[in-house]
Each structure stands twice: as structure tokens, then as C-alpha cells.
Amino acid sequence: MKRLVKHMEHQGHIVLGISGSLRKESSNKMLLSSIGGMLPAGIEFRTYQGLATLPHFSPDLDGDEAESHEAVREWREELRAADAVVICTPEYARGVPGSLKNALDWVVSSGEFINMPTAVISASPHPDGGATAQQSLIMTLKMMSAAIPDEATLAVPFVSKMFGPHGRMKDIKNLSSILTLVQALSQAISTR
């Protein structure tokens, strides 16, 4: 897998993976882990772990007071350190999970997503792959001025059938689509 994107080497770049699921063994986290292994040499993949620790967003707490809350400060710092972001989310009740939307609300005013190369993946056990949540997430990110390359969005249907033993990806069609997404995001990093 890595050989397909190895020709695009990047030095000292960071991609931050964000799972919209809080489940310990979620398919979204497995997808992010797979993507981390497909990135070209010279790109470090990190996974954001603090989604569950963020307080409920309130405009009254935004601004300077937000930076005094450790979880919010760490969230913003991780985004500032990143050269690109990959968000992989499930669909809950035909929308984006509240914890993910809450995290995004904390960075609307601080602007970490402005011109940030961002890939958006929705994954669902249903045939549409969580397309409604994906479209909602894309609208939110575009409002925040994220840079979403044309080929860096993907809806993954039947995600529970995508992985075999030990979390290895066995779905060749989706593997090809994910490689295309990785290449588009890598290209966006190099032109940033």
C-alpha cells in the first residue's frame, strides 16, 4: 500500500486524525489507523484523543477563557501543529455525532481550520455510508474555511464488513478509494 504513494515524499509534516466515534473499538478508528499507514514517508500521523474530554461549547466561555480550559487549549494546539486533518465519522440519527460537532464549535472563532487541508470520511454499516453526516460535516468545515480537496471525501458503506482479523482492511474497492483520498490530501499538503 505504501509503495503507491511513496513517490510523493514530504518532510516534517503532521496529519491529525480525528474520529467522530467515542467507541473504543470503532470502525472509524480502524479506518484512521489504516490511513496513517498509507501516508508517504516524511508525514507523521497523530490521532486526537481528547474528544470526550472537551467541555460543552458555550460562546460565553469562548475567547481567552477557552484557552484557560486545558482540554480546549490542547485541542487547539494539536490543530495548530498539524499540516492537515483527516476526520472519520459515523452517522448518528442522520447527523454528525454531538461530540464531534462540539469539538468543531470550539474552533470556529479561533480559526484553526482556515485553509487547513482536510479529508472527510463517513463510515456506516448502512448502504449510503453515512452520506448525510458527511454532507453536514463538509458544510460545517467549509463554513470554517477548511480546504477540502475534491478527491478527499469518501462515504464508506457496510464498514463492519471492511475489516478482517486484527483490523486489517480486506475491502479492495474501498482501499483504492482511500488511497486516492490519501494522495489528494498529500498533494494538498505539498501545495499549502
N, C-alpha and C positions, 0 to 999 in steps of 0.2 A: 504494500500500500504506500509506504513512504517513498518508494522509488518514483512513483507517478508525479509527485510534487517536489522532489528533491532539487530539480533544476532551478527552482526559484528560492535561492538561499537568502536569508535575511539575518542580520547580525544585531543582537541585543534587543529584540522586540519581545513584547509580552502580550499574550492574548488571555483575557479573563473570561472564563466560562461561568455562566450563571444558570443554575437550574431553578425553574419555577416550581419545582416539587420539593416538599419538605420530607417526603418519604425516604427512609434510609436506603432502601434498595430500589429506587425508582429507575424506570427505563430512561428517563431524561438524563439522569446522572451517568448511566452507562453510555448513552449517546455522546455526552460531553467527553467522557474518558476516551472513547474511540476517536473523537475528533482531535483530542490532544495528541494522540499517537500518529496522526496523519499530517501534522503541521511540518513545514520544511525545516531543515536544520537552521539553527540560529533563532528560532522563535520559541520562547518559553511559554508553556501553558500553565495557568494557575486557575484554581476553582474557588469561587467566592463561597465562603462557608457561613456567613453571618445573616442570612435571610431571616431566620427565625428569631434573631435577637434584636432586630430593629423595632423601635417603639412605633406605635400608631402615628402616622403623619398628622401634624396639625400646623396650619400656617402660623399660629401663634408661637410655635416652637422653632420655626424655620429661621434662617439667617444666622447671626452669630451664636445664638443659643443652641442651634442644632449642632454646631461644632463642639460644644461642651459635652454632648452626649457621645460616649465612647463608640457605640455601635455605628452611629451615623457618621462620625469622623472617620472611622476605619473604612466604611463603605465608600465614602467619597475619596479617600486616599487610594484605595485599591483601583478605583476607576481612573483616577489621575495618573497612576503609574502604568496603566495599560495603553497599548497602541491600538488595540481592537478588542471587541467584545463578541462573544457568542452566547446568545440566550436560547435555551431549550426549555420549552414549557409544555405542561399538559393543558388540557382544556377542562375547566370545572364549570358546570352549569352554563355551557356555551360561552364562556368567557375566560379571561386570564385569572389565575389564582390571586386571591386578595393579597397574599404575602408578597408576590412579585410586583403587583401594582403599587403596593405600599412602598417598596424599595425605590421604584421609579419616581414616585411622588417626592421622595426625599432629595432627589437630584434635579428636579425641574428648575428651580431657581438658581442652583449653584452651577449648572451648565456643563457638567462632565461629559454629557453625550454630544455636545456640539461638535460636528464634523468627525465624530468617532466612527471609524469603520465598524459596522455591526452586522452580524449574521443572526437571522431569526428562524428558529426551528420550532414547530409544534409537533407533538407526538401523542398519538391516541390509539387505543385499541379499536376505535371505530374506523369505518372506511374513508371518512373525509380527513383523517389525520389531524383533527383539531383545527381545521381551517378557519373557523370563526374566531377562536382565540388568537390565532396567528394574525389575522387581519386587524383585530383590535390592537394587538401589541405593535404591529407595524404603524398604525395610525398614531399611537402614543409616542413611539420613538421618532417618527417624522416630525411631529409637533415639537419634540425636543431637539430637532435639527441633527439627529443621528444620520450618518452616511451609510445607507443600506445598498450595497451593490446589487445589480439586477439579478445575478445568479446566486445571491447569498440568502435566499429564503427557501424554506422547504417544509412541507407538511408530510409527516410520516404516518401512514395508516398501519393498522394492525401491529403496532410497535411491540406488543407482547410476543409476537412470533419472530421478531427480528434477531433475537439473540439466542445463541446456543449455550452449551455448558461453559461455565467460567466467564460468562458475559461476553463471549466472542460473537462478533457480528457475522450472521450467516446469510443475510439477505443481500444478494449481489446487486439487484436493481437499486435499492436504497444506498448501498455502498458507493455505487457510481455517482449518484446524486450528491452524496455527502462529499465525495472527492471534488466534484465541481464546485460546491459551496466553499470548501477549504481553499481551492485555487483562487476563487473570486475574492475571498477575504484576504488572502496573502498578497494578491495584486493590489488591493486597496491599501494595504499597509505600506507597500513599497512606493506608492504614489502620494502618500499623505504628506 
